Amino acid sequence: MYIGKVVATVVATVKHTTFDGHKLLLVEMQGLDGQPTPKYDICVDAAQAGIGDVVLVMDEGSAAKQILGQKAESGQGAVRAVIVGIVDAVQLA
């Protein structure tokens, strides 16, 4: 799981049925200092996020499938990263 920033929308005219009804967003991972890193993911949006939002990403295939209501062994397409929340603030001790 990590915190990132939505930087773009991914548009696909043809996609697997697993993604029907879900937006695909490009998320740039952020470091603990809140600065962007060179890493990114294309994420399925389960939190109604938009460009510019700071988001919480579940970056693990089995948990991502559970969030989308799919069985892990079903073979229903590859989902690895899902946006599960929009971050309001982060406090580090």
Rosetta silent file (secondary structure, phi, psi, omega in degrees, C-alpha in Angstrom):
SEQUENCE: MYIGKVVATVVATVKHTTFDGHKLLLVEMQGLDGQPTPKYDICVDAAQAGIGDVVLVMDEGSAAKQILGQKAESGQGAVRAVIVGIVDAVQLA
SCORE:     score description
SCORE:     0.000 S_00000001
   1 L     0.000  141.064  179.456    0.000    0.000    0.000 S_00000001
   2 E  -150.899  167.850  176.172    1.299    3.459   -0.792 S_00000001
   3 E  -104.241  136.738 -179.777    0.306    7.097   -1.164 S_00000001
   4 E  -146.194  178.947  179.074    0.397    8.648   -4.613 S_00000001
   5 E  -123.906  131.761  178.345   -0.948   11.473   -6.739 S_00000001
   6 E   -73.102  122.879 -176.945   -3.268   11.012   -9.708 S_00000001
   7 E  -113.837  -14.872 -178.623   -1.566   12.602  -12.707 S_00000001
   8 E  -165.794  162.001  172.164   -3.628   11.406  -15.698 S_00000001
   9 E  -100.117  138.578  177.322   -6.567    9.393  -16.939 S_00000001
  10 E  -100.585  124.074 -179.160   -5.850    6.283  -18.989 S_00000001
  11 L  -108.517  127.423  177.766   -8.225    5.818  -21.925 S_00000001
  12 L  -131.158  119.980 -179.694   -8.597    2.399  -23.528 S_00000001
  13 L   -74.172  -28.184  176.144  -11.081    1.822  -26.333 S_00000001
  14 L  -126.307  125.194  179.017  -10.742   -1.940  -25.927 S_00000001
  15 L  -148.189  162.609  179.439  -10.205   -3.430  -22.485 S_00000001
  16 L   -62.873  147.918 -178.581  -10.861   -6.622  -20.527 S_00000001
  17 H   -61.449  -20.212  176.147  -14.359   -6.955  -19.060 S_00000001
  18 H   -55.462  -33.520 -174.712  -12.780   -6.873  -15.589 S_00000001
  19 H   -92.577   -0.801  179.425  -12.372   -3.115  -16.047 S_00000001
  20 L   -58.337  130.829  179.043  -15.915   -2.393  -17.274 S_00000001
  21 L    82.324    4.646 -179.623  -17.449    0.418  -15.223 S_00000001
  22 L  -123.627  138.675  173.132  -14.120    1.446  -13.674 S_00000001
  23 L   -77.200  148.731  171.402  -11.840    4.377  -14.494 S_00000001
  24 E  -109.952  127.438 -176.582   -8.166    3.705  -15.038 S_00000001
  25 E  -125.980  143.417  175.585   -5.889    6.389  -13.584 S_00000001
  26 E   -88.835  121.138 -176.580   -2.140    6.952  -13.763 S_00000001
  27 E  -117.264  126.470  177.147   -0.809    7.376  -10.209 S_00000001
  28 E   -92.499  121.821  179.628    2.655    8.714   -9.400 S_00000001
  29 E   -65.096  146.544  177.788    4.041    7.242   -6.165 S_00000001
  30 E  -116.479  147.339  175.844    5.095    9.730   -3.491 S_00000001
  31 L   -81.274  177.462  179.355    7.888    9.452   -0.956 S_00000001
  32 L   -63.112  -21.360  178.613    7.496   10.108    2.782 S_00000001
  33 L   -85.690    1.217  179.823    8.413   13.722    2.120 S_00000001
  34 L    82.939    1.161  179.976    5.411   14.089   -0.202 S_00000001
  35 L   -89.175  147.978 -179.959    7.622   14.493   -3.263 S_00000001
  36 E   -66.549  149.130  174.485    7.028   12.407   -6.399 S_00000001
  37 E  -109.176  171.078  179.047    9.207    9.386   -7.114 S_00000001
  38 E   -77.905    3.212 -177.899   10.024    7.982  -10.571 S_00000001
  39 E   -95.212  149.872  178.690    7.625    5.071   -9.963 S_00000001
  40 E  -151.186  165.096  175.519    4.021    4.920  -11.134 S_00000001
  41 E  -138.393  151.984  165.386    1.057    2.548  -11.513 S_00000001
  42 E   -96.830  118.869 -171.579   -2.023    2.370  -13.670 S_00000001
  43 E  -116.142  146.880  170.127   -4.759    1.875  -11.076 S_00000001
  44 E   -81.072  132.449 -176.522   -8.406    0.882  -11.119 S_00000001
  45 E   -91.565  115.058  176.315  -10.380    3.629   -9.361 S_00000001
  46 L  -112.003    8.564 -175.250  -12.664    2.392   -6.562 S_00000001
  47 L  -126.849    9.234 -179.424  -12.830    5.747   -4.730 S_00000001
  48 L    59.859   43.449  178.693  -14.018    8.219   -7.397 S_00000001
  49 L   -79.448  166.267  178.034  -10.642    9.987   -7.497 S_00000001
  50 L  -141.587  173.208 -179.425   -9.646   12.587  -10.058 S_00000001
  51 L   -58.894  132.017 -179.591   -6.559   14.235  -11.490 S_00000001
  52 L    96.336  -15.880  179.804   -4.623   16.061   -8.762 S_00000001
  53 L   -72.868  141.864  170.044   -6.020   13.979   -5.885 S_00000001
  54 E   -89.319  127.331 -170.201   -3.639   12.420   -3.368 S_00000001
  55 E  -129.622  159.916  173.797   -4.776    8.814   -3.028 S_00000001
  56 E  -102.057  124.381 -175.337   -4.198    5.609   -1.082 S_00000001
  57 E  -113.769  128.558  171.146   -3.366    2.708   -3.403 S_00000001
  58 E   -88.059  112.597 -172.675   -3.683   -1.003   -2.582 S_00000001
  59 E  -111.125   61.827 -178.458   -0.794   -2.425   -4.593 S_00000001
  60 L  -156.177  123.127 -170.785   -1.308   -6.171   -4.229 S_00000001
  61 H   -55.161  -47.847 -176.946   -3.202   -8.382   -6.660 S_00000001
  62 H   -64.329  -45.325  178.936   -5.183  -10.616   -4.307 S_00000001
  63 H   -66.717  -37.577  178.893   -6.435   -7.731   -2.153 S_00000001
  64 H   -61.401  -43.307  178.513   -7.181   -5.668   -5.266 S_00000001
  65 H   -64.104  -38.774  178.190   -9.386   -8.430   -6.654 S_00000001
  66 H   -62.732  -41.368 -179.977  -11.237   -8.697   -3.317 S_00000001
  67 H   -61.577  -36.443 -179.844  -11.942   -4.954   -3.356 S_00000001
  68 L   -86.565    2.458  177.461  -13.435   -5.315   -6.838 S_00000001
  69 L    76.668   28.128  178.898  -15.497   -8.342   -5.738 S_00000001
  70 L  -108.089  151.027  175.376  -13.568  -10.918   -7.752 S_00000001
  71 L   -83.328  137.850 -176.437  -12.357  -14.320   -6.618 S_00000001
  72 L   -59.411  -35.954 -176.393   -8.568  -14.628   -6.594 S_00000001
  73 L   -93.437    6.879 -172.925   -8.602  -17.974   -8.424 S_00000001
  74 L   -74.123  -18.783 -177.242  -11.298  -16.992  -10.941 S_00000001
  75 L    69.784   27.182 -174.494   -8.913  -15.989  -13.723 S_00000001
  76 L   -84.520   28.845 -179.763  -11.004  -12.839  -14.306 S_00000001
  77 L   102.527  157.813 -174.738   -8.210  -10.631  -15.566 S_00000001
  78 L   -93.560  114.031  173.512   -5.160   -9.100  -14.014 S_00000001
  79 L  -124.049  124.310 -178.843   -5.758   -6.381  -11.432 S_00000001
  80 L  -116.663  -36.343 -174.038   -2.819   -5.367   -9.261 S_00000001
  81 E  -126.916  129.566 -179.470   -3.397   -1.789   -8.104 S_00000001
  82 E  -131.518  134.141  173.387   -6.643   -0.208   -6.885 S_00000001
  83 E   -77.701  118.313 -175.641   -7.271    3.286   -5.534 S_00000001
  84 E  -109.170   -7.680  179.176   -9.039    2.644   -2.227 S_00000001
  85 E  -167.779  158.613  175.007   -9.178    6.139   -0.723 S_00000001
  86 E  -106.500  125.398 -173.290   -8.601    9.841   -1.169 S_00000001
  87 L   -85.163  128.459  175.797   -6.089   11.242    1.342 S_00000001
  88 L   -89.843  -40.646 -178.427   -6.974   14.432    3.212 S_00000001
  89 L  -160.174  155.681  176.045   -3.791   14.738    5.280 S_00000001
  90 L  -128.035  130.330  176.565   -0.714   12.830    6.387 S_00000001
  91 L  -120.197  122.786  176.213    0.932   13.320    9.792 S_00000001
  92 L  -104.718  137.535  179.990    4.375   11.874   10.487 S_00000001
  93 L   -71.727    0.000    0.000    5.618   11.596   14.041 S_00000001
